[in-house]
Amino acid sequence: MRIEAGEAELAASTAEVAVIGVRACISAHSASYVLYDGKDAYTLSDQEAPEKFAGQKVTVVGALDANTKTIKVESITAAN
């Protein structure tokens, strides 16, 4: 049991470090949050809402401008 608890704590710590890394990279490089579908990256019109989901899988609802590959964000939620 103690080993499993330690592994769970390590996994949480690793995930937290990944989030911090994503936020630091966005800030340091004046980059934008994007939605990556495994093939293409789409810039999100709202750059504040995605910050709390940095490094996580999400569901984005909005309208896609195919010419600019930008999603006009209506909502962002954690993926199931």
C-alpha positions in Angstrom: 0.0 0.0 0.0 2.7 2.5 0.8 4.3 2.0 -2.6 1.0 2.7 -4.4 0.4 5.8 -2.4 3.9 7.0 -3.2 3.4 6.4 -6.9 0.1 8.3 -6.8 1.8 11.3 -5.1 4.6 11.2 -7.7 2.1 11.1 -10.6 0.3 14.2 -9.1 3.6 16.0 -8.6 4.7 15.2 -12.2 1.4 16.5 -13.6 1.8 19.7 -11.5 5.3 20.2 -12.8 4.0 19.8 -16.4 1.3 22.5 -15.8 3.9 24.9 -14.4 6.1 24.2 -17.4 3.4 24.9 -19.9 2.5 28.2 -18.1 6.2 29.2 -17.9 6.7 28.5 -21.6 3.6 30.5 -22.6 4.8 33.5 -20.5 8.5 33.3 -21.4 8.0 33.1 -25.2 4.9 35.2 -25.5 3.2 32.2 -26.9 -0.5 31.4 -27.2 -2.6 28.6 -25.9 -3.7 26.3 -28.6 -5.9 23.2 -29.1 -3.9 20.4 -30.6 -6.0 17.6 -32.1 -3.2 15.2 -32.8 -2.6 16.7 -36.3 -3.2 20.4 -36.3 -3.0 23.2 -33.8 -5.7 25.8 -33.5 -5.2 29.1 -31.7 -7.8 29.9 -29.1 -9.4 33.4 -29.2 -9.6 33.5 -25.4 -6.2 33.3 -23.8 -7.3 33.6 -20.2 -9.7 30.7 -19.9 -7.3 28.0 -21.0 -4.7 28.9 -18.4 -6.4 26.9 -15.7 -6.5 23.9 -18.0 -2.8 24.1 -19.1 -1.4 20.7 -20.0 -4.8 19.0 -19.7 -7.2 17.4 -22.2 -10.1 19.7 -22.7 -13.3 20.1 -24.7 -13.6 23.4 -26.5 -16.8 24.7 -27.8 -16.7 27.5 -30.3 -16.6 28.5 -34.0 -13.6 27.6 -36.2 -12.2 30.1 -38.6 -10.5 27.7 -41.0 -8.6 30.4 -42.8 -6.7 31.5 -39.6 -7.0 28.2 -37.7 -8.5 30.1 -34.8 -11.3 29.0 -32.6 -13.6 31.7 -31.2 -14.1 30.1 -27.8 -17.5 29.9 -26.2 -16.5 27.5 -23.4 -13.7 25.3 -22.2 -14.2 22.3 -19.9 -12.0 19.4 -18.7 -12.4 16.4 -20.9 -14.0 13.3 -19.6 
